[in-house]
Amino acid sequence: MAPDSFKGTATAAQVAGALRDGWLGERPDDDVVLVPMADGGEGTLDAFATAFPGAVRVPVTVTGPAGTPVDASWLRLPDGRAVVELAATSGLPLLGGDLLPDTATTRGFGEAIVSALDAGTTGLVLGIGGSASTDGGASVLDVIGDRPLPPGGVVVLTDVTSPLLGPTGAAAVFGPQKGITADRVAWFDDRLAAFAARYPDVDPSTPGAGAAGGVGFGLLAWGATLAGGASAVAEVLGLPALLHGADVVVSGEGRYDGQSAAGKVPSVVRTLTAVHAPGARSMLVAGAIDARLDDHDAAASLTVIATQTTGEPDDALADPLRFARIAGQRLARTAG
């Protein structure tokens, strides 16, 4: 069981556990291995904590996206590196539904990074999914100031390949979900371009520069390296080795849509399965499924299950683990 979190409703560990419970209810003698996944967004800290049992969460109070205090934490790994998750400090859900396209800040993410640097971290792993702002990372850099990179460098995990600017950039693609109306996209794009001009040595067309409202670009300007989020997390968790000998591999995410094939957790897990567990059946669980399922042998939608069970599709959002257990049970029945 290697799902991503169902953002805003359940963590990857919770979803994996619910799928296991449902599966074992149908097939109690099966050996079920849980590998909660992440792609750099919500759940990244949890995924690393699972992979490194000796890791320690360090609490920190930072400036939230609305400018009010938020209690968060970063993760100190046994090797001295630190993992910091933007979603936990500056994520869109922290706004509570009140979108603030003009004023939302990523300052708290910078504050958590500084906390880790001041604690003597040897290197940084930064997950940057789920940002509430579109400031190009300016607020992060304001906080970091002239601090140098740690000795082991900074790796940025993102599942987004968008450039900073243009029709496929931060404002145009991701701005609407943060409250940017169509008539203001060009204004935000111009603001990002003006910010980028301050760093002529950094290419704003770099894939991933547009991630997290342009935080990808800001971190590039600091000297960080961008990496594919789900692929990098899979390697850290040792997923390729765990796949050997698997008969069935189940992955999933909150919404499986046209963007899922571009480096999201289910597509990465599916690719790794084909390489490391040839012949294994690939299954998908999602809150909603809005794309073709050509690469999966079976699938379950929590929204569909909720509609069939209670008549209310929104129940899948209110109680996702209940329907994930049912999904696990139904998928187990197809295992033969």
Steps between C-alpha positions, in 0.01 A plus 500: 500500500682813377252789481559872522300702752143590410574867546295677763316183605742220593874438523673241286560284808130513590392411147751214478380365834135518399572323171688228690214452744249464221726270300570268795131489580457324166835317478629458859795277407664748262824680590428874471789748508431870561715763330325840545621724220533874434605726215640797690162627613284412797624182668867537409607520865293192581656304213853580615410426863382157386824437310723617787370371837771696683387832355388770744231760444611846611205729583508856373250787496509695175310764308212332321384589148249752640766665716382340826704250707493133401639210702699271275811284511796389295663159505859434611630185328753272669769603248471868596286615212168676552172463312274805480152485349349817353145366529534486879615863531356688202248264343171593340285305752642718780294789362182319598335568166565876498721545194745791516663527157651844566626456853554128570861447602750215503698671774433219748670250271810718505480525878490121534800473267690751710409306815653188349810690383550656843478153654806395299337286232749348257263510204142582410223309327217741420153394389325788328154378400179670606599867522236765566694786336637609163799716595785322324652403833577864585373462856712188552814675380423803718515277806802293393693816419870443432523166679708252300378157402582224752806283419289218357304732274126544451277265301152625413227243444221597261263316270453815288697559180353840413727795425465819700337712227262480207189298413633190678654693788423551868231768465320359196482134606485508878385855570126431460498248786657770719242763413659667196224589255554468126517875448789531750724216385701732275558742790636223722711371213651846454574518873675163486699612195615813682611288795681254273689788336681550832671163445631505141709188555192286575292380205126548573420240234666226706249216548365532853583870537125567508435252779331632817419838349860542388669383821685257272659800327583671829677190630690466174618857554625395844698217339273201562448206263154394380407131493192303403304474823332161482800330338739639760273400789461149354878460497534623859229260615663209319187431297683338204642228726170453683323436170701186424271200522180702528187352343288815531602865540236755606563874472274801505437870559214735574418573136626297208482727195685610188795630704553172685717352224752785534700370795223463757522216751276248317692538174838467672385193694358348181828555313708353783265202517552424131877498555536334840190280516426399142177308486360655816149637477484878529197646679386854571291662773399866475246732650388578146614360166493739204745338258544180301622196691685323222803424719308346791345158535236614748388824663266632766358849544401603852244742357335221303505266800347769722226564242423128482509458877331811639375685195720799588827537305621769744512236774829390342651832611344489845609143581760387243644219712163325523478486123870420458442187708214405270724572200768270641244226547361535148846501343592189697207321341652564157837353601388146414 
